[in-house]
Amino acid sequence: MYAIDSPSSKSIYADASTKQPAVGKRGGMAPEVFDPQVFREHAELAITRLEKYLADSSIRGLALTAPSVLLQTAKKLMVGEYESIACLDKERLTAIIDLYIATGIQVHSPGYMGRQFSGAIPLAGVIDLVSSIVNQPSSFYEAGQLPNVVERIMADEFNRFIGWVPEQFAMVTTSGGSLANLTAILAARNDKFPHMWSEGAAALTGQLRPAIAVSQDAHYSICRAAGILGIGEEQIIRLPVNRNKQICIKQVRPTLEAAAERGLKIFCLVASVGTTSVGAFDPIDELGEITREKNIWFHIDGAHGASLLVSDKLRHKLRGIEKADSFILDAHKMLFVPAMCTLLFYKDKAKSYGAFRQEASYVFEKESDIYTEFDSAEKNFECTKRPLIMNLWVVWALYGKALFADKIEQLCQFTESAYQILQNEPDFETLHHPEANILCFRYLPENLCAWAFPDFQVEIRKQIRQAGKFFISKVDIDGIGALRVVFMNHQIEVGHFRLLLDEIRATGQALLKGSKSDD
Ligand SMILES: Cc1ncc(COP(=O)(O)O)c(C=O)c1O
């Protein structure tokens, strides 16, 4: 039996050091590794461990381990056999699976309130396993027939809530929201500066400088995309935000006009629904009008909030989404499937081919046919691509969209309740009215001297993470640290949130006591 103590002396990790691996023969093709029966045994072993993990509804956040300790633990789980193929030891496999589970953020626990990745729907994980075993790179129809057809189906399903002309819009899946934002902004640049793909910066001689306009609160992937595209920090125009951290619509025209006077050509305006920090929804309906009038590509980063499209009750927050030239949606956030699964939509199908150009006779055909017409490789950056859509489609196909809508509505409603609770707690300050399932606040007890302890909120978050019961995050709001919760799993109840507040109070008071005794 493997067992070692972690530094916190919890025996959650296994120790392989005491056990030498059985050594198999060399030569041949290690048939056991590909044996279907052996696969079944390994899968059953993993599923048994995962069932136990899912059944555990205790409140837990993250068992944070020193990397040096984890490194040693992981090394000890390796067989260390180089000359011969080792015989697989099930205890060692179990220990690795347990270690993997135990060292992760416990996303299915009610203690997890920290980030935007979800407590994923287990069935979606089962489909992920199928995808891994059949292992088809889905950028090409010939290798990913079902995924490519299903992408069309899911595009049409979402278009029921968008209202674009069928057959004239397009959707492609990409590995994450960051890559989807980059892809869309590249498509926008190529659309407005058509020679840049072939001539690079030389195409700009004598022209206005390309620039993009983004919210002050935009996700960092937007600025990264601008960096990758050579747009340059100075050409990123920051649109001011209002008290609710939404782009302040009154200031948009003057800001765009001032940029034009500086010799900038804003080719793309990026709005967010919702923002990463507080989940704010920019006024996309009005922004859609302004960008149309000024002939600017309108991109909406809906990584977090565009999933609200599926809810009849909440869809109104996305009024105007049909005006976007492109928008993205991370199904691995608010549609509760395992990462990655990002959907990138284009209003104009022809423009979905605009991001990339390529020639590669080994994969691309000169003439398209009924099969290659379904390839997505010309539209996405990846060559080998996971069949990203499958996890989403299978759950959607078997349960219907109401499953997603209910879960989203429940979490948004829950966030509103959490906000109301905070309103009635005089030692807490709320910082915004939540629009979805992200909520930021501060613990400000009477005995806190804020200027003497500027990192108070950040320190609380650090201590809470270390204690391991709850996992929450932090963010700067108006330059000052705040606590941030994101409700992403179905186990969460009001009682859990109250327990979190108690823990924040206890942690904060202990910190204040400690800082006094340090004086
Ligand atoms: C608004 C927004 N855009 C983009 C991203 C990046 O998405 P991904 O993590 O899938 O790359 C995030 C992630 O948190 C986000 O909140």
Ligand as a Chemical Component Dictionary entry (heavy atoms), coordinates in Angstrom:
data_LIG
# 
_chem_comp.id                   LIG 
_chem_comp.type                 NON-POLYMER 
_chem_comp.pdbx_formal_charge   0 
_chem_comp.three_letter_code    LIG 
# 
loop_
_chem_comp_atom.comp_id 
_chem_comp_atom.atom_id 
_chem_comp_atom.alt_atom_id 
_chem_comp_atom.type_symbol 
_chem_comp_atom.charge 
_chem_comp_atom.model_Cartn_x 
_chem_comp_atom.model_Cartn_y 
_chem_comp_atom.model_Cartn_z 
_chem_comp_atom.pdbx_ordinal 
LIG C1 C1 C 0 -14.322 38.163 -20.376 1  
LIG C2 C2 C 0 -13.296 37.111 -20.651 2  
LIG N1 N1 N 0 -12.744 37.037 -21.865 3  
LIG C3 C3 C 0 -11.830 36.116 -22.175 4  
LIG C4 C4 C 0 -11.409 35.194 -21.234 5  
LIG C5 C5 C 0 -10.374 34.191 -21.604 6  
LIG O1 O1 O 0 -10.976 32.968 -21.834 7  
LIG P1 P1 P 0 -10.145 31.610 -21.772 8  
LIG O2 O2 O 0 -9.747  31.450 -20.341 9  
LIG O3 O3 O 0 -11.115 30.590 -22.238 10 
LIG O4 O4 O 0 -8.963  31.767 -22.673 11 
LIG C6 C6 C 0 -11.952 35.225 -19.953 12 
LIG C7 C7 C 0 -11.509 34.281 -18.945 13 
LIG O5 O5 O 0 -11.667 34.411 -17.785 14 
LIG C8 C8 C 0 -12.922 36.217 -19.653 15 
LIG O6 O6 O 0 -13.475 36.316 -18.441 16 
# 
loop_
_chem_comp_bond.comp_id 
_chem_comp_bond.atom_id_1 
_chem_comp_bond.atom_id_2 
_chem_comp_bond.value_order 
_chem_comp_bond.pdbx_ordinal 
LIG C1 C2 SING 1  
LIG C2 N1 SING 2  
LIG C2 C8 DOUB 3  
LIG N1 C3 DOUB 4  
LIG C3 C4 SING 5  
LIG C4 C5 SING 6  
LIG C4 C6 DOUB 7  
LIG C5 O1 SING 8  
LIG O1 P1 SING 9  
LIG P1 O2 DOUB 10 
LIG P1 O3 SING 11 
LIG P1 O4 SING 12 
LIG C6 C7 SING 13 
LIG C6 C8 SING 14 
LIG C7 O5 DOUB 15 
LIG C8 O6 SING 16 
# 
